[in-house]
Amino acid sequence: MDFHVFDTYVKARDGHTIHFDVITDKKDVQKAISFAKEWLESIGEESSKITTEECRFCHTQSVPEEWEIEIMTNGYFISKLDGCP
């Protein structure tokens, strides 16, 4: 199964950049932004600005089984890249 990757960069409260991918089975940027906001809230960064400027569709790919399970359970998977807690 193919999943959609949304490349996301946001500024943290302390000014550093948080770079992560939102991976979901829906090719819907608004849904990806909603998932990103949910995750940012869970790490205490709910005030971070996130729009279509910060979260953009990147590509479609297959994912490891563990990620697929999380996507099917929660709707998304966050792949932490740079500056993530």
PyMOL Python script that loads the backbone (N, CA, C, O; Angstrom):
from pymol import cmd

cmd.read_pdbstr("""\
ATOM      1  N   MET A   1       0.846  -1.185   0.000  1.00  0.00           N
ATOM      2  CA  MET A   1       0.000   0.000   0.000  1.00  0.00           C
ATOM      3  C   MET A   1       0.889   1.245   0.000  1.00  0.00           C
ATOM      4  O   MET A   1       1.932   1.266   0.654  1.00  0.00           O
ATOM      5  N   ASP A   2       0.483   2.260  -0.720  1.00  0.00           N
ATOM      6  CA  ASP A   2       1.244   3.498  -0.768  1.00  0.00           C
ATOM      7  C   ASP A   2       0.676   4.531   0.197  1.00  0.00           C
ATOM      8  O   ASP A   2      -0.534   4.620   0.407  1.00  0.00           O
ATOM      9  N   PHE A   3       1.584   5.306   0.775  1.00  0.00           N
ATOM     10  CA  PHE A   3       1.216   6.348   1.729  1.00  0.00           C
ATOM     11  C   PHE A   3       1.802   7.671   1.263  1.00  0.00           C
ATOM     12  O   PHE A   3       2.789   7.707   0.528  1.00  0.00           O
ATOM     13  N   HIS A   4       1.182   8.749   1.698  1.00  0.00           N
ATOM     14  CA  HIS A   4       1.546  10.088   1.245  1.00  0.00           C
ATOM     15  C   HIS A   4       2.359  10.794   2.328  1.00  0.00           C
ATOM     16  O   HIS A   4       2.003  10.792   3.506  1.00  0.00           O
ATOM     17  N   VAL A   5       3.459  11.396   1.888  1.00  0.00           N
ATOM     18  CA  VAL A   5       4.405  12.045   2.788  1.00  0.00           C
ATOM     19  C   VAL A   5       4.301  13.561   2.623  1.00  0.00           C
ATOM     20  O   VAL A   5       4.398  14.086   1.514  1.00  0.00           O
ATOM     21  N   PHE A   6       4.104  14.248   3.737  1.00  0.00           N
ATOM     22  CA  PHE A   6       4.025  15.701   3.760  1.00  0.00           C
ATOM     23  C   PHE A   6       5.218  16.217   4.556  1.00  0.00           C
ATOM     24  O   PHE A   6       5.301  16.028   5.769  1.00  0.00           O
ATOM     25  N   ASP A   7       6.134  16.867   3.857  1.00  0.00           N
ATOM     26  CA  ASP A   7       7.346  17.417   4.449  1.00  0.00           C
ATOM     27  C   ASP A   7       6.964  18.661   5.246  1.00  0.00           C
ATOM     28  O   ASP A   7       6.307  19.558   4.718  1.00  0.00           O
ATOM     29  N   THR A   8       7.370  18.721   6.508  1.00  0.00           N
ATOM     30  CA  THR A   8       6.889  19.764   7.405  1.00  0.00           C
ATOM     31  C   THR A   8       8.035  20.402   8.189  1.00  0.00           C
ATOM     32  O   THR A   8       8.863  19.713   8.786  1.00  0.00           O
ATOM     33  N   TYR A   9       8.059  21.721   8.170  1.00  0.00           N
ATOM     34  CA  TYR A   9       9.036  22.509   8.926  1.00  0.00           C
ATOM     35  C   TYR A   9       8.266  23.551   9.731  1.00  0.00           C
ATOM     36  O   TYR A   9       7.502  24.330   9.163  1.00  0.00           O
ATOM     37  N   VAL A  10       8.461  23.571  11.051  1.00  0.00           N
ATOM     38  CA  VAL A  10       7.834  24.601  11.881  1.00  0.00           C
ATOM     39  C   VAL A  10       8.873  25.178  12.838  1.00  0.00           C
ATOM     40  O   VAL A  10       9.874  24.538  13.158  1.00  0.00           O
ATOM     41  N   LYS A  11       8.610  26.396  13.282  1.00  0.00           N
ATOM     42  CA  LYS A  11       9.464  27.038  14.277  1.00  0.00           C
ATOM     43  C   LYS A  11       8.950  26.683  15.669  1.00  0.00           C
ATOM     44  O   LYS A  11       7.765  26.839  15.964  1.00  0.00           O
ATOM     45  N   ALA A  12       9.849  26.208  16.512  1.00  0.00           N
ATOM     46  CA  ALA A  12       9.502  25.905  17.901  1.00  0.00           C
ATOM     47  C   ALA A  12       9.444  27.197  18.705  1.00  0.00           C
ATOM     48  O   ALA A  12       9.890  28.246  18.241  1.00  0.00           O
ATOM     49  N   ARG A  13       8.902  27.116  19.895  1.00  0.00           N
ATOM     50  CA  ARG A  13       8.820  28.289  20.775  1.00  0.00           C
ATOM     51  C   ARG A  13      10.182  28.925  21.008  1.00  0.00           C
ATOM     52  O   ARG A  13      10.293  30.148  21.087  1.00  0.00           O
ATOM     53  N   ASP A  14      11.219  28.097  21.117  1.00  0.00           N
ATOM     54  CA  ASP A  14      12.558  28.635  21.386  1.00  0.00           C
ATOM     55  C   ASP A  14      13.287  29.089  20.120  1.00  0.00           C
ATOM     56  O   ASP A  14      14.440  29.514  20.186  1.00  0.00           O
ATOM     57  N   GLY A  15      12.612  29.000  18.964  1.00  0.00           N
ATOM     58  CA  GLY A  15      13.181  29.511  17.721  1.00  0.00           C
ATOM     59  C   GLY A  15      13.848  28.490  16.817  1.00  0.00           C
ATOM     60  O   GLY A  15      14.122  28.788  15.654  1.00  0.00           O
ATOM     61  N   HIS A  16      14.117  27.290  17.324  1.00  0.00           N
ATOM     62  CA  HIS A  16      14.744  26.294  16.449  1.00  0.00           C
ATOM     63  C   HIS A  16      13.703  25.685  15.513  1.00  0.00           C
ATOM     64  O   HIS A  16      12.501  25.758  15.772  1.00  0.00           O
ATOM     65  N   THR A  17      14.170  25.092  14.439  1.00  0.00           N
ATOM     66  CA  THR A  17      13.272  24.491  13.450  1.00  0.00           C
ATOM     67  C   THR A  17      13.032  23.025  13.777  1.00  0.00           C
ATOM     68  O   THR A  17      13.966  22.277  14.065  1.00  0.00           O
ATOM     69  N   ILE A  18      11.778  22.632  13.728  1.00  0.00           N
ATOM     70  CA  ILE A  18      11.390  21.231  13.886  1.00  0.00           C
ATOM     71  C   ILE A  18      11.027  20.728  12.488  1.00  0.00           C
ATOM     72  O   ILE A  18      10.126  21.265  11.844  1.00  0.00           O
ATOM     73  N   HIS A  19      11.725  19.710  12.031  1.00  0.00           N
ATOM     74  CA  HIS A  19      11.489  19.137  10.702  1.00  0.00           C
ATOM     75  C   HIS A  19      10.998  17.703  10.883  1.00  0.00           C
ATOM     76  O   HIS A  19      11.662  16.879  11.512  1.00  0.00           O
ATOM     77  N   PHE A  20       9.839  17.426  10.326  1.00  0.00           N
ATOM     78  CA  PHE A  20       9.270  16.085  10.417  1.00  0.00           C
ATOM     79  C   PHE A  20       8.384  15.835   9.212  1.00  0.00           C
ATOM     80  O   PHE A  20       7.962  16.768   8.528  1.00  0.00           O
ATOM     81  N   ASP A  21       8.107  14.562   8.963  1.00  0.00           N
ATOM     82  CA  ASP A  21       7.175  14.184   7.899  1.00  0.00           C
ATOM     83  C   ASP A  21       5.894  13.672   8.524  1.00  0.00           C
ATOM     84  O   ASP A  21       5.922  12.897   9.480  1.00  0.00           O
ATOM     85  N   VAL A  22       4.776  14.107   7.981  1.00  0.00           N
ATOM     86  CA  VAL A  22       3.473  13.542   8.325  1.00  0.00           C
ATOM     87  C   VAL A  22       3.176  12.520   7.231  1.00  0.00           C
ATOM     88  O   VAL A  22       3.147  12.864   6.049  1.00  0.00           O
ATOM     89  N   ILE A  23       2.958  11.279   7.619  1.00  0.00           N
ATOM     90  CA  ILE A  23       2.693  10.216   6.650  1.00  0.00           C
ATOM     91  C   ILE A  23       1.291   9.684   6.912  1.00  0.00           C
ATOM     92  O   ILE A  23       0.958   9.296   8.031  1.00  0.00           O
ATOM     93  N   THR A  24       0.476   9.673   5.862  1.00  0.00           N
ATOM     94  CA  THR A  24      -0.925   9.284   6.000  1.00  0.00           C
ATOM     95  C   THR A  24      -1.405   8.570   4.741  1.00  0.00           C
ATOM     96  O   THR A  24      -0.731   8.594   3.711  1.00  0.00           O
ATOM     97  N   ASP A  25      -2.561   7.940   4.825  1.00  0.00           N
ATOM     98  CA  ASP A  25      -3.120   7.269   3.645  1.00  0.00           C
ATOM     99  C   ASP A  25      -3.998   8.202   2.823  1.00  0.00           C
ATOM    100  O   ASP A  25      -4.536   7.800   1.791  1.00  0.00           O
ATOM    101  N   LYS A  26      -4.146   9.447   3.272  1.00  0.00           N
ATOM    102  CA  LYS A  26      -4.964  10.433   2.571  1.00  0.00           C
ATOM    103  C   LYS A  26      -4.061  11.494   1.944  1.00  0.00           C
ATOM    104  O   LYS A  26      -3.213  12.072   2.625  1.00  0.00           O
ATOM    105  N   LYS A  27      -4.239  11.747   0.661  1.00  0.00           N
ATOM    106  CA  LYS A  27      -3.452  12.795  -0.008  1.00  0.00           C
ATOM    107  C   LYS A  27      -4.215  14.105   0.129  1.00  0.00           C
ATOM    108  O   LYS A  27      -4.733  14.652  -0.844  1.00  0.00           O
ATOM    109  N   ASP A  28      -4.269  14.592   1.368  1.00  0.00           N
ATOM    110  CA  ASP A  28      -5.069  15.763   1.733  1.00  0.00           C
ATOM    111  C   ASP A  28      -4.232  16.641   2.662  1.00  0.00           C
ATOM    112  O   ASP A  28      -4.022  16.295   3.825  1.00  0.00           O
ATOM    113  N   VAL A  29      -3.756  17.774   2.149  1.00  0.00           N
ATOM    114  CA  VAL A  29      -2.864  18.617   2.936  1.00  0.00           C
ATOM    115  C   VAL A  29      -3.547  19.156   4.189  1.00  0.00           C
ATOM    116  O   VAL A  29      -2.887  19.305   5.217  1.00  0.00           O
ATOM    117  N   GLN A  30      -4.838  19.451   4.142  1.00  0.00           N
ATOM    118  CA  GLN A  30      -5.533  19.954   5.330  1.00  0.00           C
ATOM    119  C   GLN A  30      -5.571  18.891   6.429  1.00  0.00           C
ATOM    120  O   GLN A  30      -5.431  19.204   7.611  1.00  0.00           O
ATOM    121  N   LYS A  31      -5.760  17.638   6.028  1.00  0.00           N
ATOM    122  CA  LYS A  31      -5.747  16.542   6.995  1.00  0.00           C
ATOM    123  C   LYS A  31      -4.343  16.382   7.583  1.00  0.00           C
ATOM    124  O   LYS A  31      -4.185  16.161   8.784  1.00  0.00           O
ATOM    125  N   ALA A  32      -3.324  16.497   6.722  1.00  0.00           N
ATOM    126  CA  ALA A  32      -1.937  16.397   7.196  1.00  0.00           C
ATOM    127  C   ALA A  32      -1.622  17.514   8.194  1.00  0.00           C
ATOM    128  O   ALA A  32      -0.954  17.283   9.202  1.00  0.00           O
ATOM    129  N   ILE A  33      -2.106  18.720   7.907  1.00  0.00           N
ATOM    130  CA  ILE A  33      -1.894  19.838   8.834  1.00  0.00           C
ATOM    131  C   ILE A  33      -2.585  19.560  10.166  1.00  0.00           C
ATOM    132  O   ILE A  33      -2.029  19.844  11.226  1.00  0.00           O
ATOM    133  N   SER A  34      -3.786  19.009  10.113  1.00  0.00           N
ATOM    134  CA  SER A  34      -4.509  18.655  11.336  1.00  0.00           C
ATOM    135  C   SER A  34      -3.719  17.622  12.156  1.00  0.00           C
ATOM    136  O   SER A  34      -3.614  17.740  13.377  1.00  0.00           O
ATOM    137  N   PHE A  35      -3.169  16.615  11.473  1.00  0.00           N
ATOM    138  CA  PHE A  35      -2.359  15.609  12.169  1.00  0.00           C
ATOM    139  C   PHE A  35      -1.087  16.244  12.751  1.00  0.00           C
ATOM    140  O   PHE A  35      -0.682  15.919  13.867  1.00  0.00           O
ATOM    141  N   ALA A  36      -0.466  17.146  11.990  1.00  0.00           N
ATOM    142  CA  ALA A  36       0.742  17.821  12.472  1.00  0.00           C
ATOM    143  C   ALA A  36       0.428  18.639  13.716  1.00  0.00           C
ATOM    144  O   ALA A  36       1.196  18.623  14.678  1.00  0.00           O
ATOM    145  N   LYS A  37      -0.693  19.354  13.708  1.00  0.00           N
ATOM    146  CA  LYS A  37      -1.099  20.150  14.879  1.00  0.00           C
ATOM    147  C   LYS A  37      -1.309  19.254  16.089  1.00  0.00           C
ATOM    148  O   LYS A  37      -0.898  19.589  17.200  1.00  0.00           O
ATOM    149  N   GLU A  38      -1.950  18.114  15.866  1.00  0.00           N
ATOM    150  CA  GLU A  38      -2.194  17.160  16.965  1.00  0.00           C
ATOM    151  C   GLU A  38      -0.870  16.705  17.566  1.00  0.00           C
ATOM    152  O   GLU A  38      -0.713  16.668  18.786  1.00  0.00           O
ATOM    153  N   TRP A  39       0.080  16.360  16.700  1.00  0.00           N
ATOM    154  CA  TRP A  39       1.377  15.898  17.188  1.00  0.00           C
ATOM    155  C   TRP A  39       2.135  17.029  17.886  1.00  0.00           C
ATOM    156  O   TRP A  39       2.721  16.821  18.948  1.00  0.00           O
ATOM    157  N   LEU A  40       2.124  18.227  17.289  1.00  0.00           N
ATOM    158  CA  LEU A  40       2.809  19.365  17.904  1.00  0.00           C
ATOM    159  C   LEU A  40       2.240  19.659  19.284  1.00  0.00           C
ATOM    160  O   LEU A  40       2.989  19.984  20.204  1.00  0.00           O
ATOM    161  N   GLU A  41       0.936  19.549  19.437  1.00  0.00           N
ATOM    162  CA  GLU A  41       0.309  19.745  20.747  1.00  0.00           C
ATOM    163  C   GLU A  41       0.822  18.703  21.739  1.00  0.00           C
ATOM    164  O   GLU A  41       1.061  19.013  22.906  1.00  0.00           O
ATOM    165  N   SER A  42       0.989  17.465  21.268  1.00  0.00           N
ATOM    166  CA  SER A  42       1.439  16.380  22.160  1.00  0.00           C
ATOM    167  C   SER A  42       2.872  16.585  22.651  1.00  0.00           C
ATOM    168  O   SER A  42       3.266  16.008  23.665  1.00  0.00           O
ATOM    169  N   ILE A  43       3.665  17.413  21.931  1.00  0.00           N
ATOM    170  CA  ILE A  43       5.044  17.669  22.369  1.00  0.00           C
ATOM    171  C   ILE A  43       5.197  19.068  22.967  1.00  0.00           C
ATOM    172  O   ILE A  43       6.314  19.538  23.184  1.00  0.00           O
ATOM    173  N   GLY A  44       4.064  19.733  23.233  1.00  0.00           N
ATOM    174  CA  GLY A  44       4.098  21.038  23.883  1.00  0.00           C
ATOM    175  C   GLY A  44       4.409  22.198  22.949  1.00  0.00           C
ATOM    176  O   GLY A  44       4.829  23.260  23.407  1.00  0.00           O
ATOM    177  N   GLU A  45       4.210  22.013  21.659  1.00  0.00           N
ATOM    178  CA  GLU A  45       4.476  23.073  20.676  1.00  0.00           C
ATOM    179  C   GLU A  45       3.187  23.500  19.968  1.00  0.00           C
ATOM    180  O   GLU A  45       3.190  23.784  18.770  1.00  0.00           O
ATOM    181  N   GLU A  46       2.088  23.542  20.722  1.00  0.00           N
ATOM    182  CA  GLU A  46       0.786  23.857  20.121  1.00  0.00           C
ATOM    183  C   GLU A  46       0.713  25.257  19.532  1.00  0.00           C
ATOM    184  O   GLU A  46      -0.164  25.531  18.713  1.00  0.00           O
ATOM    185  N   SER A  47       1.614  26.149  19.930  1.00  0.00           N
ATOM    186  CA  SER A  47       1.578  27.511  19.396  1.00  0.00           C
ATOM    187  C   SER A  47       2.354  27.659  18.085  1.00  0.00           C
ATOM    188  O   SER A  47       2.369  28.744  17.505  1.00  0.00           O
ATOM    189  N   SER A  48       2.988  26.607  17.616  1.00  0.00           N
ATOM    190  CA  SER A  48       3.749  26.680  16.364  1.00  0.00           C
ATOM    191  C   SER A  48       2.827  26.925  15.178  1.00  0.00           C
ATOM    192  O   SER A  48       1.777  26.295  15.051  1.00  0.00           O
ATOM    193  N   LYS A  49       3.236  27.853  14.309  1.00  0.00           N
ATOM    194  CA  LYS A  49       2.466  28.169  13.101  1.00  0.00           C
ATOM    195  C   LYS A  49       2.602  27.022  12.112  1.00  0.00           C
ATOM    196  O   LYS A  49       3.710  26.577  11.811  1.00  0.00           O
ATOM    197  N   ILE A  50       1.468  26.546  11.610  1.00  0.00           N
ATOM    198  CA  ILE A  50       1.508  25.490  10.589  1.00  0.00           C
ATOM    199  C   ILE A  50       0.391  25.705   9.581  1.00  0.00           C
ATOM    200  O   ILE A  50      -0.796  25.647   9.904  1.00  0.00           O
ATOM    201  N   THR A  51       0.817  25.957   8.345  1.00  0.00           N
ATOM    202  CA  THR A  51      -0.104  26.168   7.227  1.00  0.00           C
ATOM    203  C   THR A  51       0.434  25.370   6.043  1.00  0.00           C
ATOM    204  O   THR A  51       1.341  24.552   6.196  1.00  0.00           O
ATOM    205  N   THR A  52      -0.128  25.611   4.871  1.00  0.00           N
ATOM    206  CA  THR A  52       0.370  24.941   3.663  1.00  0.00           C
ATOM    207  C   THR A  52       1.774  25.427   3.288  1.00  0.00           C
ATOM    208  O   THR A  52       2.434  24.822   2.443  1.00  0.00           O
ATOM    209  N   GLU A  53       2.226  26.509   3.909  1.00  0.00           N
ATOM    210  CA  GLU A  53       3.611  26.965   3.702  1.00  0.00           C
ATOM    211  C   GLU A  53       4.587  26.072   4.476  1.00  0.00           C
ATOM    212  O   GLU A  53       5.701  25.827   4.013  1.00  0.00           O
ATOM    213  N   GLU A  54       4.179  25.594   5.635  1.00  0.00           N
ATOM    214  CA  GLU A  54       5.047  24.778   6.480  1.00  0.00           C
ATOM    215  C   GLU A  54       4.890  23.279   6.231  1.00  0.00           C
ATOM    216  O   GLU A  54       5.794  22.500   6.534  1.00  0.00           O
ATOM    217  N   CYS A  55       3.763  22.880   5.687  1.00  0.00           N
ATOM    218  CA  CYS A  55       3.442  21.457   5.479  1.00  0.00           C
ATOM    219  C   CYS A  55       3.028  21.259   4.026  1.00  0.00           C
ATOM    220  O   CYS A  55       1.980  21.737   3.593  1.00  0.00           O
ATOM    221  N   ARG A  56       3.876  20.540   3.275  1.00  0.00           N
ATOM    222  CA  ARG A  56       3.614  20.366   1.837  1.00  0.00           C
ATOM    223  C   ARG A  56       3.743  18.910   1.427  1.00  0.00           C
ATOM    224  O   ARG A  56       4.581  18.166   1.937  1.00  0.00           O
ATOM    225  N   PHE A  57       2.875  18.524   0.479  1.00  0.00           N
ATOM    226  CA  PHE A  57       2.985  17.174  -0.082  1.00  0.00           C
ATOM    227  C   PHE A  57       4.362  17.023  -0.712  1.00  0.00           C
ATOM    228  O   PHE A  57       4.833  17.911  -1.423  1.00  0.00           O
ATOM    229  N   CYS A  58       5.005  15.882  -0.441  1.00  0.00           N
ATOM    230  CA  CYS A  58       6.348  15.633  -0.953  1.00  0.00           C
ATOM    231  C   CYS A  58       6.342  14.488  -1.966  1.00  0.00           C
ATOM    232  O   CYS A  58       6.748  14.669  -3.114  1.00  0.00           O
ATOM    233  N   HIS A  59       5.883  13.313  -1.540  1.00  0.00           N
ATOM    234  CA  HIS A  59       5.875  12.151  -2.421  1.00  0.00           C
ATOM    235  C   HIS A  59       5.010  11.045  -1.823  1.00  0.00           C
ATOM    236  O   HIS A  59       4.479  11.170  -0.719  1.00  0.00           O
ATOM    237  N   THR A  60       4.886   9.963  -2.583  1.00  0.00           N
ATOM    238  CA  THR A  60       4.139   8.784  -2.146  1.00  0.00           C
ATOM    239  C   THR A  60       5.118   7.626  -2.071  1.00  0.00           C
ATOM    240  O   THR A  60       5.985   7.479  -2.933  1.00  0.00           O
ATOM    241  N   GLN A  61       4.976   6.798  -1.031  1.00  0.00           N
ATOM    242  CA  GLN A  61       5.901   5.683  -0.842  1.00  0.00           C
ATOM    243  C   GLN A  61       5.245   4.569  -0.049  1.00  0.00           C
ATOM    244  O   GLN A  61       4.183   4.750   0.548  1.00  0.00           O
ATOM    245  N   SER A  62       5.898   3.411  -0.054  1.00  0.00           N
ATOM    246  CA  SER A  62       5.491   2.340   0.858  1.00  0.00           C
ATOM    247  C   SER A  62       6.200   2.605   2.184  1.00  0.00           C
ATOM    248  O   SER A  62       7.186   3.341   2.231  1.00  0.00           O
ATOM    249  N   VAL A  63       5.699   2.008   3.252  1.00  0.00           N
ATOM    250  CA  VAL A  63       6.270   2.240   4.584  1.00  0.00           C
ATOM    251  C   VAL A  63       6.458   0.913   5.302  1.00  0.00           C
ATOM    252  O   VAL A  63       5.846  -0.088   4.930  1.00  0.00           O
ATOM    253  N   PRO A  64       7.306   0.899   6.335  1.00  0.00           N
ATOM    254  CA  PRO A  64       7.455  -0.313   7.138  1.00  0.00           C
ATOM    255  C   PRO A  64       6.120  -0.703   7.792  1.00  0.00           C
ATOM    256  O   PRO A  64       5.255   0.143   8.020  1.00  0.00           O
ATOM    257  N   GLU A  65       5.979  -1.971   8.079  1.00  0.00           N
ATOM    258  CA  GLU A  65       4.734  -2.493   8.650  1.00  0.00           C
ATOM    259  C   GLU A  65       4.335  -1.787   9.945  1.00  0.00           C
ATOM    260  O   GLU A  65       3.150  -1.538  10.167  1.00  0.00           O
ATOM    261  N   GLU A  66       5.312  -1.459  10.807  1.00  0.00           N
ATOM    262  CA  GLU A  66       4.991  -0.792  12.079  1.00  0.00           C
ATOM    263  C   GLU A  66       4.353   0.572  11.830  1.00  0.00           C
ATOM    264  O   GLU A  66       3.425   0.967  12.536  1.00  0.00           O
ATOM    265  N   TRP A  67       4.852   1.287  10.826  1.00  0.00           N
ATOM    266  CA  TRP A  67       4.290   2.598  10.484  1.00  0.00           C
ATOM    267  C   TRP A  67       2.882   2.424   9.941  1.00  0.00           C
ATOM    268  O   TRP A  67       1.971   3.173  10.293  1.00  0.00           O
ATOM    269  N   GLU A  68       2.712   1.425   9.076  1.00  0.00           N
ATOM    270  CA  GLU A  68       1.401   1.177   8.476  1.00  0.00           C
ATOM    271  C   GLU A  68       0.359   0.880   9.549  1.00  0.00           C
ATOM    272  O   GLU A  68      -0.774   1.354   9.466  1.00  0.00           O
ATOM    273  N   ILE A  69       0.738   0.101  10.550  1.00  0.00           N
ATOM    274  CA  ILE A  69      -0.173  -0.222  11.655  1.00  0.00           C
ATOM    275  C   ILE A  69      -0.580   1.058  12.390  1.00  0.00           C
ATOM    276  O   ILE A  69      -1.753   1.252  12.711  1.00  0.00           O
ATOM    277  N   GLU A  70       0.404   1.930  12.652  1.00  0.00           N
ATOM    278  CA  GLU A  70       0.099   3.187  13.347  1.00  0.00           C
ATOM    279  C   GLU A  70      -0.806   4.083  12.491  1.00  0.00           C
ATOM    280  O   GLU A  70      -1.717   4.728  13.011  1.00  0.00           O
ATOM    281  N   ILE A  71      -0.550   4.118  11.180  1.00  0.00           N
ATOM    282  CA  ILE A  71      -1.389   4.917  10.278  1.00  0.00           C
ATOM    283  C   ILE A  71      -2.815   4.373  10.264  1.00  0.00           C
ATOM    284  O   ILE A  71      -3.772   5.146  10.303  1.00  0.00           O
ATOM    285  N   MET A  72      -2.960   3.073  10.210  1.00  0.00           N
ATOM    286  CA  MET A  72      -4.295   2.470  10.194  1.00  0.00           C
ATOM    287  C   MET A  72      -5.007   2.660  11.538  1.00  0.00           C
ATOM    288  O   MET A  72      -6.235   2.716  11.584  1.00  0.00           O
ATOM    289  N   THR A  73      -4.247   2.760  12.621  1.00  0.00           N
ATOM    290  CA  THR A  73      -4.823   2.940  13.952  1.00  0.00           C
ATOM    291  C   THR A  73      -5.130   4.401  14.255  1.00  0.00           C
ATOM    292  O   THR A  73      -6.225   4.730  14.710  1.00  0.00           O
ATOM    293  N   ASN A  74      -4.145   5.286  13.998  1.00  0.00           N
ATOM    294  CA  ASN A  74      -4.260   6.693  14.398  1.00  0.00           C
ATOM    295  C   ASN A  74      -4.530   7.655  13.245  1.00  0.00           C
ATOM    296  O   ASN A  74      -4.848   8.821  13.476  1.00  0.00           O
ATOM    297  N   GLY A  75      -4.405   7.181  12.017  1.00  0.00           N
ATOM    298  CA  GLY A  75      -4.613   8.042  10.859  1.00  0.00           C
ATOM    299  C   GLY A  75      -3.335   8.605  10.276  1.00  0.00           C
ATOM    300  O   GLY A  75      -3.318   9.073   9.138  1.00  0.00           O
ATOM    301  N   TYR A  76      -2.252   8.562  11.062  1.00  0.00           N
ATOM    302  CA  TYR A  76      -0.990   9.135  10.595  1.00  0.00           C
ATOM    303  C   TYR A  76       0.188   8.561  11.370  1.00  0.00           C
ATOM    304  O   TYR A  76       0.034   7.924  12.412  1.00  0.00           O
ATOM    305  N   PHE A  77       1.372   8.814  10.817  1.00  0.00           N
ATOM    306  CA  PHE A  77       2.633   8.493  11.480  1.00  0.00           C
ATOM    307  C   PHE A  77       3.525   9.714  11.330  1.00  0.00           C
ATOM    308  O   PHE A  77       3.554  10.328  10.264  1.00  0.00           O
ATOM    309  N   ILE A  78       4.250  10.074  12.378  1.00  0.00           N
ATOM    310  CA  ILE A  78       5.204  11.176  12.320  1.00  0.00           C
ATOM    311  C   ILE A  78       6.611  10.587  12.238  1.00  0.00           C
ATOM    312  O   ILE A  78       7.055   9.861  13.128  1.00  0.00           O
ATOM    313  N   SER A  79       7.292  10.918  11.155  1.00  0.00           N
ATOM    314  CA  SER A  79       8.692  10.533  10.992  1.00  0.00           C
ATOM    315  C   SER A  79       9.520  11.727  11.434  1.00  0.00           C
ATOM    316  O   SER A  79       9.569  12.743  10.740  1.00  0.00           O
ATOM    317  N   LYS A  80      10.168  11.612  12.580  1.00  0.00           N
ATOM    318  CA  LYS A  80      10.954  12.725  13.163  1.00  0.00           C
ATOM    319  C   LYS A  80      12.286  12.847  12.417  1.00  0.00           C
ATOM    320  O   LYS A  80      13.021  11.870  12.281  1.00  0.00           O
ATOM    321  N   LEU A  81      12.585  14.048  11.941  1.00  0.00           N
ATOM    322  CA  LEU A  81      13.809  14.259  11.177  1.00  0.00           C
ATOM    323  C   LEU A  81      14.797  15.132  11.959  1.00  0.00           C
ATOM    324  O   LEU A  81      15.701  14.586  12.591  1.00  0.00           O
ATOM    325  N   ASP A  82      14.667  16.428  11.943  1.00  0.00           N
ATOM    326  CA  ASP A  82      15.613  17.308  12.626  1.00  0.00           C
ATOM    327  C   ASP A  82      14.915  18.175  13.673  1.00  0.00           C
ATOM    328  O   ASP A  82      13.814  18.678  13.448  1.00  0.00           O
ATOM    329  N   GLY A  83      15.575  18.339  14.820  1.00  0.00           N
ATOM    330  CA  GLY A  83      15.067  19.241  15.842  1.00  0.00           C
ATOM    331  C   GLY A  83      13.851  18.741  16.604  1.00  0.00           C
ATOM    332  O   GLY A  83      13.210  19.510  17.320  1.00  0.00           O
ATOM    333  N   CYS A  84      13.524  17.455  16.457  1.00  0.00           N
ATOM    334  CA  CYS A  84      12.354  16.881  17.128  1.00  0.00           C
ATOM    335  C   CYS A  84      12.748  16.352  18.510  1.00  0.00           C
ATOM    336  O   CYS A  84      13.855  15.850  18.704  1.00  0.00           O
ATOM    337  N   PRO A  85      11.832  16.475  19.450  1.00  0.00           N
ATOM    338  CA  PRO A  85      12.109  15.905  20.785  1.00  0.00           C
ATOM    339  C   PRO A  85      12.035  14.384  20.752  1.00  0.00           C
ATOM    340  O   PRO A  85      12.239  13.733  21.777  1.00  0.00           O
TER     341      PRO A  85
END
""", "prot")
cmd.dss("prot")
cmd.show_as("cartoon", "prot")
cmd.util.cbc("prot")
cmd.orient("prot")
